[in-house]
Amino acid sequence: MTGTGSATTADTATAAGTATTAIRAVVTGLGVVAPTGVGTERHWKSTLTSASGISELASLAGEDYPARLAGQVPDFDAARLLPGRLLPQTDVSTRFALVAAAEALADAAVDTAKMHDYDMGVVTSNAAGGFDFTHREFNKLWAKGPRHVSVYESFAWFYAVSSGQISIRHGMRGPSAALVGEQAGGLDALGYARRSIGLGTPLILSGGADSALDPWGYAAQLSTGRVSGVADPCRAYLPFTAEASGHLPGEGAAMLIVEDANAARERGAPQIYGEIAGHAATFDPPPGSPRPPGLARAARAALAAAGAAPCDVDVVFADAAGVPELDRREAEALTELFGPRGVPVTAPKTLTGRLHSAGGPLDVVSALLAMRDGVIPATPGPVGVREDYGLDLVADEPRGAAIRVALVLARGRWGFNSAVVLRSAA
C-alpha cells in the first residue's frame, strides 16, 4: 500500500490523461455514509428534497467556539453495522469507510470470496486521520499514564488505515493506495482507481472518508479561517452568493466499485452507473506568481482525458468553497471554460458541509444518480447567486435534465485541484 500526496502538475495530468483515453473504468456499486443519510438511496432522497444534515455540535456545548455547526452523520450505530472486534481498533472515520465499502460491494453484487484476491484493490483518501480516536487516547495518556493508551493507537490514527481495514476485511490484496489532498483527495483516489483499471486490475474499491468533529478536530478546522460563524444552519454555508461567509465542515464516507467494463459485463454486474471517463489534478502556483490558479487547467485536462469538449458537459458539481475570494476564482474558471451561464452548476454539499476526502466522491455518487434519474439536484438555501459571477446555479428546486456528461470539481487547502469527468452508461 502506498501513501502519497495527490496532485500532479498540469503537464503531467494532461500527459496521463492522453495516455489513458482508451480506459473504460465503470462504476458498478455505490456506498454512502453522509449527513444526508446512511445508505445511498437515503442520501439521494435527502439531496433531492433538500433535507439538510447540518446541526449544532453537542460536543461543543459550554465551550467558547466562534462556530458550532457541522454536517453530522445521523443514526450511525457502529455496533450494529460492524463486527464487534473492529470497534476497539477503529476511529469513526474508518467505521464510516467500512460501512460504505460493504454497501458498495453489495450494490455491485461482488462476492469477494469468489474472486482472486490480487484482482481487487483498494484506493481511498483521508485528510484528517483518526482524530477522534487519537484525542481520546491522548486524554488517557495525560490523565492516567501510558499503560492506559490503546495498543491500536499504533495504527488507528493513520490516514491509510481505511484502505488497510477494507482490504483485510474483504480479502482485497491487489494494487492499493491511500492519498492525501484534503477536499481534492477523494477525486484523486478515483483517478488513481481509473489508472489501476487501465493497468490491468479488474476491480478497485475507491473513495474517501473523514471525520474531525471532536473538539480538537473542530478547532483545527476553525484555524483555517474558512469556517462560517453564522449561527443559522440555513444561512451559514451559501456559496456563490452575496451572503457567502465560509463553509461548514462535515463528516462521512462515499465508496465506489470501479471496474473494467468488460470484466463487469462478464461477471454479470447488476448495473453500470456510468464511466469515470477522465481525471486530472493540478497544483495552484505559489503566492505572488503571475500564473493563474490550477482549477481550470485541471478541468481542461480531465476533459481531454475523457475525449470530451466543454460543449459536451451537461452539469458541473462545483467545489463551492463558500469563501467569496475562492468562489470568484471558481466562477472565473467555469466562465472561462463554458462561457457566462454556459452550463448548469450545482453544489448540493450545502446540505452536508465539506466532507474533506469524502466530499468529492459523494459528489460523484450524486452526479451518477443524477444521470440515472435525469435530474440535477439543487443548491439549497436562501440562494441569490451573484450576477457578476456569471453562473447558471441550479437553486431552490431540482432541475430535470438529460445528463450524459458531468464534471465534478474539488479543491483542497494549500492549492490542490482535482477534476473528474463522468460519462453516462446509456
VEXDREN-2710 file (C-alpha; in Angstrom, 1 decimal):
% VEXDREN-2710
k/r/px/py/pz
1/MET/0.0/0.0/0.0
2/THR/1.3/3.5/-0.8
3/GLY/0.6/6.8/0.8
4/THR/1.0/9.8/-1.5
5/GLY/0.2/13.4/-2.0
6/SER/-2.5/13.6/-4.6
7/ALA/-1.9/16.4/-7.1
8/THR/0.4/16.5/-10.1
9/THR/1.4/19.3/-12.4
10/ALA/-0.9/20.2/-15.2
11/ASP/1.5/18.9/-17.8
12/THR/1.7/15.6/-16.0
13/ALA/-2.0/15.5/-15.7
14/THR/-2.5/16.2/-19.4
15/ALA/0.0/13.6/-20.4
16/ALA/-1.5/11.0/-18.1
17/GLY/-4.9/11.8/-19.5
18/THR/-3.7/11.4/-23.1
19/ALA/-2.2/8.1/-22.3
20/THR/-5.3/6.6/-20.7
21/THR/-8.1/7.7/-23.1
22/ALA/-8.8/4.0/-24.0
23/ILE/-9.6/3.1/-20.4
24/ARG/-13.2/2.0/-19.8
25/ALA/-13.4/2.2/-16.0
26/VAL/-17.1/2.0/-15.0
27/VAL/-18.8/2.3/-11.7
28/THR/-21.0/-0.6/-10.6
29/GLY/-21.6/-0.1/-6.9
30/LEU/-22.2/2.8/-4.6
31/GLY/-22.0/3.2/-0.8
32/VAL/-22.7/6.3/1.3
33/VAL/-22.5/7.3/4.9
34/ALA/-23.3/11.0/5.0
35/PRO/-25.1/13.7/7.0
36/THR/-27.9/13.3/4.5
37/GLY/-28.3/9.7/5.5
38/VAL/-26.7/6.3/5.9
39/GLY/-27.2/4.5/2.6
40/THR/-27.1/5.7/-1.0
41/GLU/-30.8/6.0/-1.7
42/ARG/-31.5/7.7/1.7
43/HIS/-28.7/10.2/0.8
44/TRP/-30.2/10.8/-2.6
45/LYS/-33.7/11.3/-1.4
46/SER/-32.5/13.8/1.2
47/THR/-30.5/15.6/-1.6
48/LEU/-33.5/15.9/-3.9
49/THR/-35.8/17.1/-1.1
50/SER/-33.1/19.5/0.4
51/ALA/-33.2/17.7/3.7
52/SER/-30.2/19.2/5.5
53/GLY/-27.8/17.3/7.7
54/ILE/-26.4/20.5/9.2
55/SER/-26.8/20.9/13.0
56/GLU/-25.1/22.2/16.1
57/LEU/-22.3/20.0/17.6
58/ALA/-23.3/18.8/21.0
59/SER/-19.6/18.1/21.8
60/LEU/-19.0/21.8/21.9
61/ALA/-21.7/22.6/24.5
62/GLY/-20.4/25.1/27.1
63/GLU/-17.2/25.8/25.2
64/ASP/-16.3/29.2/23.7
65/TYR/-16.2/28.3/20.0
66/PRO/-16.8/31.0/17.4
67/ALA/-18.7/28.5/15.3
68/ARG/-20.7/25.4/16.2
69/LEU/-22.4/24.0/13.1
70/ALA/-21.4/20.9/11.1
71/GLY/-22.7/18.2/8.9
72/GLN/-23.2/15.2/11.2
73/VAL/-24.0/11.6/10.2
74/PRO/-27.4/10.6/11.8
75/ASP/-28.3/7.3/13.3
76/PHE/-25.0/5.6/12.8
77/ASP/-24.9/2.5/15.0
78/ALA/-21.4/1.1/14.6
79/ALA/-22.1/-1.8/16.9
80/ARG/-25.0/-2.9/14.7
81/LEU/-23.2/-2.4/11.4
82/LEU/-19.8/-3.8/12.1
83/PRO/-18.2/-6.8/13.8
84/GLY/-17.5/-6.1/17.4
85/ARG/-13.8/-7.0/17.1
86/LEU/-13.4/-3.9/14.8
87/LEU/-14.8/-1.4/17.2
88/PRO/-11.9/-1.1/19.7
89/GLN/-9.4/-0.7/16.8
90/THR/-11.1/1.9/14.6
91/ASP/-11.8/5.6/14.5
92/VAL/-15.2/6.8/13.5
93/SER/-13.9/7.8/10.0
94/THR/-12.7/4.2/9.4
95/ARG/-16.0/2.9/10.6
96/PHE/-17.8/5.1/8.1
97/ALA/-15.4/3.8/5.4
98/LEU/-16.0/0.2/6.3
99/VAL/-19.8/0.5/6.2
100/ALA/-19.8/2.5/2.9
101/ALA/-17.4/-0.1/1.4
102/ALA/-19.7/-3.0/2.4
103/GLU/-22.7/-1.2/0.9
104/ALA/-20.8/-0.6/-2.4
105/LEU/-19.8/-4.2/-2.7
106/ALA/-23.3/-5.4/-2.0
107/ASP/-24.7/-2.9/-4.5
108/ALA/-22.4/-4.2/-7.2
109/ALA/-23.1/-7.8/-6.2
110/VAL/-19.4/-8.5/-5.7
111/ASP/-18.6/-11.7/-3.8
112/THR/-15.0/-11.1/-2.9
113/ALA/-14.6/-14.8/-1.8
114/LYS/-15.2/-15.9/-5.4
115/MET/-12.7/-13.5/-7.0
116/HIS/-8.9/-13.8/-7.0
117/ASP/-7.6/-11.6/-4.1
118/TYR/-5.0/-9.9/-6.3
119/ASP/-7.6/-8.9/-8.8
120/MET/-9.2/-6.5/-6.3
121/GLY/-7.5/-3.3/-5.0
122/VAL/-8.5/-0.6/-2.5
123/VAL/-7.7/3.1/-3.1
124/THR/-9.0/5.6/-0.6
125/SER/-8.3/9.1/0.6
126/ASN/-8.3/10.6/4.0
127/ALA/-7.3/14.1/5.2
128/ALA/-7.6/14.1/9.0
129/GLY/-6.6/10.6/10.1
130/GLY/-8.2/9.2/13.2
131/PHE/-8.7/12.5/15.0
132/ASP/-11.4/11.3/17.5
133/PHE/-9.6/8.1/18.3
134/THR/-6.3/9.7/18.9
135/HIS/-7.6/12.5/21.1
136/ARG/-9.3/10.0/23.3
137/GLU/-6.0/8.2/23.7
138/PHE/-4.2/11.5/24.4
139/ASN/-6.6/12.2/27.2
140/LYS/-5.9/8.7/28.7
141/LEU/-2.2/9.4/28.4
142/TRP/-2.3/12.7/30.2
143/ALA/-4.9/11.6/32.8
144/LYS/-3.9/8.1/33.6
145/GLY/-0.5/7.4/32.0
146/PRO/0.9/5.4/29.1
147/ARG/-0.2/2.0/30.2
148/HIS/-3.8/3.1/29.6
149/VAL/-3.3/4.0/25.9
150/SER/-4.8/1.6/23.5
151/VAL/-2.3/-0.6/21.5
152/TYR/-4.5/0.2/18.5
153/GLU/-3.3/3.8/18.6
154/SER/-0.2/2.5/16.7
155/PHE/-2.3/2.5/13.5
156/ALA/-5.8/3.8/14.1
157/TRP/-4.7/7.4/13.7
158/PHE/-3.1/6.8/10.3
159/TYR/-4.7/8.2/7.1
160/ALA/-4.0/4.9/5.3
161/VAL/-5.9/2.8/7.8
162/SER/-9.2/2.8/5.9
163/SER/-7.6/1.2/2.8
164/GLY/-5.9/-1.4/5.1
165/GLN/-9.0/-2.3/7.1
166/ILE/-11.2/-2.6/4.0
167/SER/-8.5/-4.7/2.3
168/ILE/-8.2/-7.0/5.4
169/ARG/-12.0/-7.4/5.9
170/HIS/-12.8/-8.3/2.3
171/GLY/-9.6/-10.0/1.2
172/MET/-8.7/-7.5/-1.4
173/ARG/-4.9/-7.7/-2.0
174/GLY/-4.5/-6.1/-5.4
175/PRO/-2.9/-2.7/-6.1
176/SER/-3.9/-0.4/-3.3
177/ALA/-3.1/3.2/-2.1
178/ALA/-4.0/6.0/0.3
179/LEU/-4.0/9.6/-1.0
180/VAL/-4.0/12.9/0.9
181/GLY/-5.2/16.1/-0.7
182/GLU/-7.9/17.4/1.6
183/GLN/-11.1/18.0/-0.3
184/ALA/-9.4/17.2/-3.6
185/GLY/-8.1/13.8/-2.4
186/GLY/-11.2/11.8/-2.9
187/LEU/-11.4/12.6/-6.6
188/ASP/-7.7/11.8/-6.9
189/ALA/-8.4/8.4/-5.4
190/LEU/-11.0/7.8/-8.1
191/GLY/-8.5/8.9/-10.7
192/TYR/-5.9/6.5/-9.3
193/ALA/-8.5/3.8/-9.4
194/ARG/-9.2/4.5/-13.1
195/ARG/-5.5/4.3/-13.9
196/SER/-5.2/1.0/-12.0
197/ILE/-8.0/-0.4/-14.1
198/GLY/-6.1/0.7/-17.2
199/LEU/-3.0/-1.1/-15.9
200/GLY/-4.9/-4.4/-15.7
201/THR/-6.6/-4.7/-12.3
202/PRO/-10.2/-5.8/-12.9
203/LEU/-11.8/-4.1/-9.8
204/ILE/-10.9/-1.3/-7.4
205/LEU/-12.9/-0.2/-4.4
206/SER/-12.3/3.6/-4.1
207/GLY/-13.5/6.7/-2.4
208/GLY/-12.9/8.8/0.7
209/ALA/-13.7/9.1/4.4
210/ASP/-13.2/11.7/7.0
211/SER/-14.4/12.9/10.4
212/ALA/-12.8/15.5/12.6
213/LEU/-15.7/16.9/14.6
214/ASP/-14.4/16.3/18.1
215/PRO/-13.4/19.5/20.0
216/TRP/-9.8/19.3/18.8
217/GLY/-10.7/18.4/15.3
218/TYR/-13.2/21.2/15.1
219/ALA/-10.7/23.7/16.5
220/ALA/-8.2/22.6/13.8
221/GLN/-10.7/23.3/11.1
222/LEU/-11.5/26.7/12.6
223/SER/-7.8/27.6/12.4
224/THR/-8.2/27.8/8.6
225/GLY/-10.3/30.9/8.9
226/ARG/-12.7/29.5/6.3
227/VAL/-15.5/28.1/8.6
228/SER/-18.6/30.2/8.7
229/GLY/-19.6/31.7/12.1
230/VAL/-23.2/32.3/11.1
231/ALA/-25.5/30.6/13.7
232/ASP/-28.4/29.9/11.4
233/PRO/-27.9/26.4/9.7
234/CYS/-29.9/27.7/6.7
235/ARG/-27.7/30.7/6.1
236/ALA/-24.2/29.6/7.2
237/TYR/-23.0/27.9/4.0
238/LEU/-24.1/29.8/0.9
239/PRO/-21.5/29.5/-1.9
240/PHE/-21.7/31.9/-4.8
241/THR/-24.0/34.3/-3.1
242/ALA/-23.6/37.8/-1.6
243/GLU/-24.1/36.2/1.8
244/ALA/-21.2/33.7/1.5
245/SER/-19.3/33.7/4.8
246/GLY/-17.3/30.5/4.6
247/HIS/-18.1/26.8/4.6
248/LEU/-19.3/24.3/7.2
249/PRO/-17.3/21.2/8.0
250/GLY/-18.8/17.7/7.8
251/GLU/-18.1/14.0/8.2
252/GLY/-18.9/10.9/6.2
253/ALA/-17.7/8.4/3.6
254/ALA/-18.5/7.6/0.0
255/MET/-17.2/4.5/-1.7
256/LEU/-17.5/3.3/-5.3
257/ILE/-16.8/0.0/-7.1
258/VAL/-14.8/0.8/-10.2
259/GLU/-14.4/-2.0/-12.7
260/ASP/-13.0/-2.7/-16.1
261/ALA/-16.1/-2.5/-18.3
262/ASN/-15.6/-5.9/-20.0
263/ALA/-14.9/-7.6/-16.6
264/ALA/-18.1/-6.1/-15.2
265/ARG/-20.2/-7.4/-18.0
266/GLU/-18.5/-10.8/-17.9
267/ARG/-19.3/-11.3/-14.2
268/GLY/-22.9/-10.0/-14.7
269/ALA/-22.7/-6.8/-12.7
270/PRO/-26.4/-5.8/-12.0
271/GLN/-25.9/-2.2/-13.2
272/ILE/-23.4/0.2/-14.6
273/TYR/-24.0/3.7/-13.2
274/GLY/-21.6/5.4/-15.6
275/GLU/-17.9/5.7/-16.6
276/ILE/-15.1/7.6/-15.0
277/ALA/-14.1/8.9/-18.3
278/GLY/-11.3/11.3/-17.3
279/HIS/-9.4/12.7/-14.4
280/ALA/-6.7/15.3/-13.8
281/ALA/-5.0/17.0/-10.9
282/THR/-3.0/20.2/-10.6
283/PHE/-1.4/22.5/-8.0
284/ASP/-2.0/26.2/-7.8
285/PRO/1.1/28.3/-8.3
286/PRO/2.8/29.8/-5.3
287/PRO/1.5/33.1/-3.8
288/GLY/2.6/36.1/-5.9
289/SER/3.0/34.0/-9.1
290/PRO/1.5/35.6/-12.2
291/ARG/0.3/32.2/-13.4
292/PRO/-3.4/31.5/-12.9
293/PRO/-4.9/29.1/-10.3
294/GLY/-5.0/25.5/-11.5
295/LEU/-8.7/24.6/-11.3
296/ALA/-9.4/25.5/-15.0
297/ARG/-6.3/23.6/-16.0
298/ALA/-7.4/20.5/-14.1
299/ALA/-10.9/20.7/-15.7
300/ARG/-9.5/21.0/-19.2
301/ALA/-7.0/18.2/-18.7
302/ALA/-9.8/15.9/-17.4
303/LEU/-12.0/16.7/-20.4
304/ALA/-9.1/15.9/-22.7
305/ALA/-8.5/12.6/-20.9
306/ALA/-12.2/11.8/-21.5
307/GLY/-12.1/12.9/-25.1
308/ALA/-14.8/15.4/-24.4
309/ALA/-15.2/19.1/-25.2
310/PRO/-16.7/21.8/-22.9
311/CYS/-19.9/21.8/-25.0
312/ASP/-20.4/18.1/-24.1
313/VAL/-20.8/18.8/-20.4
314/ASP/-24.4/18.9/-19.1
315/VAL/-23.7/19.8/-15.4
316/VAL/-20.9/20.8/-13.1
317/PHE/-20.8/19.7/-9.5
318/ALA/-18.8/22.7/-8.1
319/ASP/-16.2/22.7/-5.4
320/ALA/-18.2/25.6/-3.8
321/ALA/-15.8/26.8/-1.1
322/GLY/-18.3/29.4/0.3
323/VAL/-15.4/31.9/0.7
324/PRO/-16.0/34.9/-1.6
325/GLU/-12.5/35.1/-3.0
326/LEU/-12.4/31.3/-3.7
327/ASP/-16.0/31.4/-5.1
328/ARG/-14.9/34.1/-7.5
329/ARG/-11.9/32.1/-8.7
330/GLU/-14.1/29.1/-9.3
331/ALA/-16.7/31.1/-11.2
332/GLU/-13.9/32.6/-13.3
333/ALA/-12.6/29.1/-14.1
334/LEU/-16.1/28.0/-15.1
335/THR/-16.9/31.0/-17.3
336/GLU/-13.5/30.7/-18.9
337/LEU/-14.3/27.1/-19.8
338/PHE/-18.0/27.3/-20.6
339/GLY/-18.8/31.0/-21.1
340/PRO/-21.2/33.0/-18.9
341/ARG/-24.2/30.8/-17.8
342/GLY/-22.8/28.2/-20.2
343/VAL/-23.6/25.1/-18.1
344/PRO/-25.8/24.3/-15.1
345/VAL/-23.8/24.4/-11.9
346/THR/-24.9/22.8/-8.6
347/ALA/-23.5/22.4/-5.1
348/PRO/-25.6/20.0/-3.0
349/LYS/-22.8/19.9/-0.5
350/THR/-24.5/22.8/1.3
351/LEU/-26.7/20.0/2.8
352/THR/-23.7/18.1/4.2
353/GLY/-20.9/20.6/4.7
354/ARG/-17.5/20.0/3.2
355/LEU/-16.6/16.4/3.9
356/HIS/-12.9/16.7/3.0
357/SER/-11.8/13.4/1.4
358/ALA/-15.3/12.2/1.2
359/GLY/-16.7/15.3/-0.4
360/GLY/-15.6/14.7/-4.0
361/PRO/-16.7/11.0/-4.1
362/LEU/-20.0/12.0/-2.6
363/ASP/-20.5/14.5/-5.4
364/VAL/-19.6/11.7/-7.9
365/VAL/-22.2/9.5/-6.4
366/SER/-24.8/12.3/-6.7
367/ALA/-23.7/13.0/-10.3
368/LEU/-24.1/9.3/-11.2
369/LEU/-27.6/9.2/-9.6
370/ALA/-28.5/12.5/-11.4
371/MET/-27.6/10.7/-14.7
372/ARG/-29.7/7.7/-13.7
373/ASP/-32.8/9.8/-12.8
374/GLY/-32.5/12.7/-15.2
375/VAL/-32.4/15.4/-12.6
376/ILE/-29.9/18.0/-11.3
377/PRO/-30.1/18.4/-7.5
378/ALA/-30.4/21.9/-6.3
379/THR/-28.1/24.1/-4.3
380/PRO/-30.3/24.6/-1.2
381/GLY/-30.6/27.7/1.0
382/PRO/-31.5/31.3/0.5
383/VAL/-29.7/31.4/-2.8
384/GLY/-29.4/34.6/-4.8
385/VAL/-26.4/33.9/-7.0
386/ARG/-24.1/36.9/-7.6
387/GLU/-24.8/38.1/-11.1
388/ASP/-21.2/39.2/-11.6
389/TYR/-20.2/35.5/-11.3
390/GLY/-22.0/34.6/-14.5
391/LEU/-23.1/31.2/-13.3
392/ASP/-26.3/29.2/-14.1
393/LEU/-26.6/28.0/-10.5
394/VAL/-29.4/25.4/-10.0
395/ALA/-31.1/26.8/-6.9
396/ASP/-34.3/26.3/-4.9
397/GLU/-35.6/23.2/-6.8
398/PRO/-34.0/20.3/-8.7
399/ARG/-34.0/20.7/-12.5
400/GLY/-34.9/18.0/-14.9
401/ALA/-32.2/17.3/-17.5
402/ALA/-30.8/14.6/-19.7
403/ILE/-27.2/14.2/-18.4
404/ARG/-24.7/12.3/-20.5
405/VAL/-21.5/14.1/-19.3
406/ALA/-20.9/15.6/-15.8
407/LEU/-17.8/17.4/-14.5
408/VAL/-17.0/17.2/-10.7
409/LEU/-14.6/19.6/-9.2
410/ALA/-12.8/19.7/-5.9
411/ARG/-10.1/21.9/-4.3
412/GLY/-8.1/21.2/-1.2
413/ARG/-6.4/23.7/1.0
414/TRP/-2.8/24.6/0.1
415/GLY/-3.6/24.5/-3.7
416/PHE/-4.8/21.0/-4.6
417/ASN/-7.2/20.9/-7.5
418/SER/-8.9/17.8/-8.9
419/ALA/-11.4/17.2/-11.7
420/VAL/-13.3/14.1/-12.7
421/VAL/-15.4/13.7/-15.9
422/LEU/-18.3/11.2/-15.8
423/ARG/-20.0/9.7/-18.8
424/SER/-23.4/8.1/-18.8
425/ALA/-23.6/4.4/-19.4
426/ALA/-26.7/4.9/-21.6
END
